Amino acid sequence: MRKAVVTNNELFDRFWKAYPRKEGKPKALRTFEKIGIDEAVMPKLLKELERQAKMKDWKHINTKYIPLAQTWLNRRDWEEEQCGAAESNDTGDQYGAVIC
């Protein structure tokens, strides 16, 4: 089993540990650093990542339907406008699509 390689970026390592799809780490790191995620943004980013993972049921779908970390960062998905109530029971379709 491969051991996780720790980068020199502690914030990215926290993000990577939380992100469910473990593919494309070097590209995700470059994107993370290019965007300039800092300590102020990190709590919001991790909270939104956790919310989306639950809402879109990422634990129970094939990982190919979870966006790569680089894509998630480039789209700035942590800034996603939340539809309706934050605690909605509607999880959308099986691929996580929720229509506002």
Helices and strands as residue ranges (DSSP letters): H 10-18, H 25-35, H 42-55, G 63-65, H 69-74, G 77-79
